[in-house]
Amino acid sequence: MRSVPYDSRMFGLGIGELLVVLVIILVVFGAGRLPEVMGSMGKGVQAFKKGLREPPEIDVTPGDDAPDADTKSKPS
């Protein structure tokens, strides 16, 4: 028998535990809303993976160093 460096069960849960978790999710969200929730979760995972692949964006917006025209002092 070949040894694997990780637990072959998903998150350390067996089939029975996974079924209980799925039934609880079904009861909480309902059968009608479940596809919407799973779709949103899938989009979130895709966005997370995309964020990991892309380099971070650098914010180059100017600071408050230059005074605006409205904030200039008016002569008295």
DRENPA-3360 file (N, C-alpha, C; in nm, 2 decimals, always signed):
BEGIN
1 = MRSVPYDS = +0.08/-0.12/+0.00/+0.00/+0.00/+0.00/+0.09/+0.12/+0.00 ~ +0.06/+0.22/-0.09/+0.14/+0.34/-0.10/+0.09/+0.45/+0.00 ~ +0.18/+0.51/+0.06/+0.15/+0.61/+0.16/+0.15/+0.75/+0.09 ~ +0.05/+0.83/+0.12/+0.04/+0.96/+0.07/+0.07/+1.06/+0.18 ~ +0.13/+1.18/+0.14/+0.17/+1.27/+0.25/+0.06/+1.36/+0.31 ~ -0.07/+1.33/+0.27/-0.18/+1.41/+0.32/-0.29/+1.31/+0.35 ~ -0.39/+1.36/+0.42/-0.51/+1.28/+0.45/-0.60/+1.27/+0.32 ~ -0.63/+1.15/+0.28/-0.70/+1.13/+0.16/-0.85/+1.18/+0.17;
9 = RMFGLGIG = -0.90/+1.19/+0.29/-1.03/+1.24/+0.30/-1.04/+1.39/+0.29 ~ -1.14/+1.44/+0.23/-1.16/+1.59/+0.21/-1.17/+1.66/+0.35 ~ -1.08/+1.75/+0.38/-1.08/+1.83/+0.50/-1.09/+1.74/+0.63 ~ -1.05/+1.61/+0.62/-1.06/+1.52/+0.73/-1.20/+1.48/+0.76 ~ -1.29/+1.50/+0.67/-1.43/+1.46/+0.68/-1.46/+1.33/+0.60 ~ -1.54/+1.25/+0.65/-1.58/+1.13/+0.57/-1.71/+1.16/+0.49 ~ -1.76/+1.06/+0.42/-1.88/+1.08/+0.34/-2.00/+1.12/+0.43 ~ -2.01/+1.06/+0.54/-2.13/+1.09/+0.63/-2.13/+1.23/+0.68;
17 = ELLVVLVI = -2.01/+1.28/+0.72/-2.00/+1.42/+0.76/-2.03/+1.52/+0.65 ~ -1.98/+1.49/+0.53/-2.00/+1.57/+0.42/-2.15/+1.58/+0.38 ~ -2.22/+1.47/+0.39/-2.37/+1.46/+0.37/-2.44/+1.55/+0.47 ~ -2.40/+1.54/+0.60/-2.46/+1.62/+0.70/-2.44/+1.77/+0.67 ~ -2.32/+1.81/+0.63/-2.29/+1.95/+0.60/-2.38/+2.00/+0.48 ~ -2.39/+1.91/+0.38/-2.47/+1.95/+0.26/-2.62/+1.96/+0.29 ~ -2.67/+1.88/+0.38/-2.81/+1.89/+0.42/-2.83/+2.02/+0.50 ~ -2.74/+2.05/+0.59/-2.75/+2.18/+0.66/-2.75/+2.30/+0.57;
25 = ILVVFGAG = -2.66/+2.30/+0.47/-2.66/+2.41/+0.37/-2.79/+2.41/+0.30 ~ -2.84/+2.30/+0.26/-2.97/+2.30/+0.18/-3.08/+2.35/+0.27 ~ -3.08/+2.32/+0.40/-3.19/+2.37/+0.49/-3.18/+2.52/+0.51 ~ -3.05/+2.57/+0.52/-3.03/+2.71/+0.55/-3.07/+2.80/+0.43 ~ -3.02/+2.76/+0.31/-3.03/+2.84/+0.19/-3.16/+2.81/+0.11 ~ -3.21/+2.69/+0.13/-3.33/+2.65/+0.05/-3.29/+2.60/-0.09 ~ -3.37/+2.52/-0.14/-3.34/+2.46/-0.27/-3.35/+2.56/-0.39 ~ -3.43/+2.66/-0.38/-3.44/+2.76/-0.48/-3.32/+2.85/-0.49;
33 = RLPEVMGS = -3.27/+2.88/-0.38/-3.16/+2.98/-0.37/-3.02/+2.92/-0.38 ~ -3.01/+2.79/-0.37/-2.89/+2.71/-0.36/-2.80/+2.73/-0.49 ~ -2.86/+2.73/-0.61/-2.78/+2.75/-0.73/-2.72/+2.89/-0.74 ~ -2.80/+2.99/-0.69/-2.75/+3.13/-0.69/-2.63/+3.14/-0.59 ~ -2.64/+3.08/-0.48/-2.53/+3.08/-0.38/-2.41/+3.01/-0.43 ~ -2.42/+2.90/-0.49/-2.31/+2.83/-0.55/-2.24/+2.90/-0.66 ~ -2.33/+2.97/-0.75/-2.27/+3.05/-0.85/-2.19/+3.17/-0.80 ~ -2.24/+3.23/-0.70/-2.17/+3.34/-0.64/-2.04/+3.29/-0.58;
41 = MGKGVQAF = -2.04/+3.18/-0.51/-1.92/+3.12/-0.46/-1.82/+3.09/-0.56 ~ -1.87/+3.03/-0.68/-1.78/+3.00/-0.79/-1.71/+3.13/-0.85 ~ -1.79/+3.24/-0.86/-1.74/+3.36/-0.91/-1.63/+3.42/-0.81 ~ -1.66/+3.40/-0.69/-1.56/+3.45/-0.59/-1.43/+3.38/-0.59 ~ -1.44/+3.24/-0.61/-1.32/+3.16/-0.62/-1.24/+3.20/-0.75 ~ -1.31/+3.22/-0.86/-1.25/+3.26/-0.98/-1.18/+3.40/-0.97 ~ -1.24/+3.49/-0.90/-1.18/+3.62/-0.88/-1.06/+3.61/-0.79 ~ -1.07/+3.53/-0.69/-0.95/+3.50/-0.60/-0.83/+3.45/-0.68;
49 = KKGLREPP = -0.86/+3.35/-0.76/-0.75/+3.29/-0.84/-0.69/+3.39/-0.94 ~ -0.78/+3.47/-1.00/-0.73/+3.58/-1.09/-0.65/+3.68/-1.02 ~ -0.68/+3.71/-0.90/-0.61/+3.80/-0.81/-0.47/+3.75/-0.78 ~ -0.46/+3.62/-0.76/-0.33/+3.56/-0.73/-0.24/+3.56/-0.85 ~ -0.30/+3.54/-0.97/-0.21/+3.54/-1.09/-0.16/+3.68/-1.13 ~ -0.25/+3.78/-1.12/-0.21/+3.91/-1.16/-0.12/+3.99/-1.06 ~ -0.03/+4.07/-1.11/+0.05/+4.15/-1.02/-0.03/+4.26/-0.95 ~ +0.00/+4.30/-0.84/-0.08/+4.40/-0.77/-0.07/+4.54/-0.84;
57 = EIDVTPGD = -0.19/+4.60/-0.84/-0.19/+4.74/-0.90/-0.13/+4.84/-0.81 ~ -0.07/+4.94/-0.86/-0.01/+5.04/-0.78/-0.09/+5.17/-0.80 ~ -0.13/+5.22/-0.68/-0.22/+5.34/-0.68/-0.13/+5.46/-0.70 ~ -0.15/+5.54/-0.81/-0.06/+5.66/-0.83/-0.15/+5.79/-0.83 ~ -0.26/+5.79/-0.76/-0.34/+5.91/-0.75/-0.26/+6.01/-0.67 ~ -0.27/+6.14/-0.72/-0.20/+6.24/-0.65/-0.25/+6.27/-0.51 ~ -0.17/+6.30/-0.42/-0.21/+6.33/-0.28/-0.26/+6.47/-0.26 ~ -0.28/+6.51/-0.14/-0.33/+6.64/-0.11/-0.22/+6.75/-0.10;
65 = DAPDADTK = -0.11/+6.73/-0.18/+0.00/+6.83/-0.17/-0.04/+6.96/-0.24 ~ -0.11/+6.95/-0.35/-0.14/+7.08/-0.42/-0.28/+7.13/-0.37 ~ -0.29/+7.25/-0.33/-0.42/+7.31/-0.29/-0.51/+7.33/-0.40 ~ -0.64/+7.31/-0.38/-0.74/+7.32/-0.48/-0.77/+7.47/-0.50 ~ -0.84/+7.51/-0.60/-0.88/+7.65/-0.63/-0.97/+7.70/-0.53 ~ -1.06/+7.61/-0.47/-1.16/+7.65/-0.38/-1.10/+7.68/-0.24 ~ -0.99/+7.62/-0.21/-0.93/+7.64/-0.08/-0.83/+7.75/-0.07 ~ -0.80/+7.82/-0.18/-0.71/+7.93/-0.17/-0.77/+8.04/-0.09;
73 = SKPS = -0.68/+8.11/-0.02/-0.73/+8.22/+0.07/-0.77/+8.34/-0.02 ~ -0.88/+8.39/+0.02/-0.94/+8.51/-0.06/-0.89/+8.64/+0.01 ~ -0.86/+8.74/-0.07/-0.82/+8.87/-0.01/-0.93/+8.93/+0.07 ~ -0.89/+8.99/+0.18/-1.00/+9.05/+0.27/-1.02/+9.20/+0.23;
% end
